[in-house]
Each structure stands twice: as C-alpha cells, then as structure tokens.
C-alpha cells in the first residue's frame, strides 16, 4: 500500500532533488521538504515495482516502515522547543509547506518566514540525523535507523549491551571531557567490545564444532582434559571478592 502520513498526503510527483539528470543519486538534505519528497518517491516506486522482485519489495517495505516512524516523530513536533516556532511549523506543515500561512497568520515578512522554516529544518537535521534521509534513499536502512534512533533519543543503550555489562554502567551524565581523549576512546571501545552486535560478529567467526568441545570440557564433562585448560577454566569461573 502507498505510504500516506498526515501532511505528507500530497499527489505523487517526481522527486527532482534525489536524482541528477543522468539518474545518478546525489545527496538528499534533511528538511521537511525532502522528507515529503522521499515519501513521494517511495510511493511512486511501490506502485511501479515488480512484485516478483522480492528483494526490492522487501527493501521498499523497510523504507516505508522507517519513514512512518520518522514522520510520526516529525508530527509529534517534540523536536521543536519554542512554542511559537512549534505552532508556526505545525501550520506550515498542515498547509502543505506553504509559506503564505506564515505571512498571513503570523504577519511574517518573506525573509522571516524563510528563516523560520530554516530554523525548523536545522532542528530536524539535528534530531533525525543530517544524512538519515539520504541513507534511506540509498537503501541503507539499518544504518539510517540507528542514526535516527540515536539523534532522536529513541536509542536505548540497554538494548545494545549484554545485560551484565549494562548493570555495571554508571548513570549517564554530562562531562566536559574531550571525546578524542584516551579516556573517552577507551570508554567508546569498552561499549563497542561488549555490545550485542560485536558479540554476534565475533560469535559468527568461531568454529562451532570447536566451541562445542570447549564447552564440553569447561562444564566438567571431560575431566581428563581439565588440567590442560586449568588456566582458562579458573579465569572463566573467577569471582570478584571485592
């Protein structure tokens, strides 16, 4: 089904912003207009796609799902802080991104209307990710989703880390430490090392037959081999007495 979301229910037209004249993809900026345009493109392709092309259909469905999330977030307007701006941008979106509503209802000059929308677009870039729409357009859905979740504060670090590691973490707090410092880099490395994604990657490189046998030994089912791996087994079952 075509994607239809609130103020994005515009007639489907060609998105000239997403392609050059020779059909080569170029960078899509993140703005209210670009969000509307990429939705139009997805709608257009959903109508035209060969349903037998399963990979393409699945990709389009993934685009639709993420665009729905992003559009719902945009329609919440929680990404705008100032109430005056929020009211103006709500009207702007509800009027199909027509600047005239800002000029007539709020008595803004042409320059002020444009600067108001520019401010909203800048806020949007910060809260959904500067390259998120471009990533969606290029089919990099998982990367786009991660970018959106992090920028919109939807990401839950608890879902990314092993439970025991998460339980050890201190509460998040601001610190003026340089993120390029050795301490900060070590902290980043720690989080990455014990992330579920990294563990899954490392697990995929392990020989499963060898892993079976190692588990057989360390769980005490092969007492003859325990002495050979005593150092590893002791380290594995070591407890913190502090």
Protein Blocks (a to p, Z undefined) as FASTA:
>chain_A
ZZdehjllcccdddfklpcfkopacdddddfklmmmmmmmmmmmmmmpcfklmmlmmmmm
mmmmmmmmmmmmmmnommpmblmlmmmmmmmmmnoopaklmmmmnopafklmmmmmmmmm
mmmmmmnopklmmmmmnopamlmmmmmmmmnopacfklmpcfklmmmpccddddfbdfkb
mklmmmmmmmmmmgmklmmmmmmmpcfklmmmmmmmmnopamklmmmmmmmmmmmmpccf
ZZ
